[in-house]
Each structure stands twice: as structure tokens, then as C-alpha cells.
């Protein structure tokens, strides 16, 4: 019975962790895109002749921002659907 309680506790803590990962990934991406867009507009306003070069670099950084949040979401999905912590707990408990 104690093993079942430990599994439930791991699942509950995992659900909280997954929610925090999703929230911080969305928050970080939103802040990053806000800063990126603002700095891009400032740069274009100061030197309109380099707008094309800045736009290319902005899209590269935007891709990196998205990749970082997608890695966090993928890790959260791993914890949600194939939790290695529960598998380790079952292996230690022998059940």
C-alpha cells in the first residue's frame, strides 16, 4: 500500500512540475519575442538601410527562442506520458 502512495505522490508532483514547465516556457517565449521585436523596431528606426539584414537575424533568433520552449514542452510531455521516475520507483519497490 505504501508503494501506491509513493506512486501517487510522484504523479502529483509531476503534474505540478509539468504545469510549471508549460507556464515558464510560455512566459519566457513571450518575454523573448517582446524584447526581440522591440529591439528590431528600434534598430530599423535608427538605420532603415539595414532592415533586411536585421530581419534575417531576427528570424534566426526567433527560431532559437521557439526551439528552447519546444525542448521544455517535449521534456514536460516525457514526464507526463512516460514518467521515468515512476518506472524507477517500481523497479526499486520490486513491483
N, C-alpha and C positions, 0 to 999 in steps of 0.2 A: 504494500500500500504506500510505503514511503517513496518508492520509485515512481509511482504515478504522480505523487505530489511534486516531486522534483521535476518531472517532465512538464507538468502544468506550469510550474514556476518559470522554467526556461522558455516555454511558449509565450507566457505573458510578458516576460522581459524582452523577448524577441519582437513581439508586436509593438511594444513601446519604442524599441530601437529602430524598427523599420519606419515607423511614423516620423521619428526624428530625422532619419536619413532623408526621407522624401521631403520633409519640410526644409531642412538646411540646403538640400540640393536646389530646390526651387528658389529659396531666398538668395543663395549665393549667385545663381544664374541671373536672377532678376537684377541684383545689385551690379553684377558684372556687365550686363548688357546696358544698363543705365549709364554707368561710367564710360563704357566704350562708346556709346552713341553720343554722349555729351562731348567727350574729347575729340571725336571725329568731327562733329559740327564746329567746335572751336578751331580745329586745325584748318578746316576748309574755309571758315570765315576769315582766318588770318592770311592764308595763302591759297586762293582758289585755283591756281595753276597746278597744284599738286593733288588735286581732288582724286584723280584716278588712281594714283599710287597709294594714297591713304585709304581709299575704298578697298583695294585689294588686300592691304594689310589688315584692315578692319574685319574683312570676311575670314581671313585666316585665324585671327584671334577669336572671332565668334565661333568658329568651328572647334577651337580648343576649349572654349567655355562650355559648349554643348557636350563635348566628349567627356569632360570632367564630371558633369552632372549625370550623364548616362552611365558612367562607370559606377557612381554611387547608387543609382537606381538598380543596376544589374546586381550589385552586391546585396542590396536590400531584397531583391527578388530571390536571390540564392538563399538568404536567411529565411525568407518567408516560405518557400516551397520545398527546399531540400536542406533543411537545417542540419549542419554538421555537428552542432552542439548536442542535439538530441541523439544522433547516432552514436556519438562518443559516450553519452550518458548511458545509453542502452548497452554498449559494449562493456563498460565498467561494471554495471549492475548485473550483467550476465543474462539479460532478458531482452 
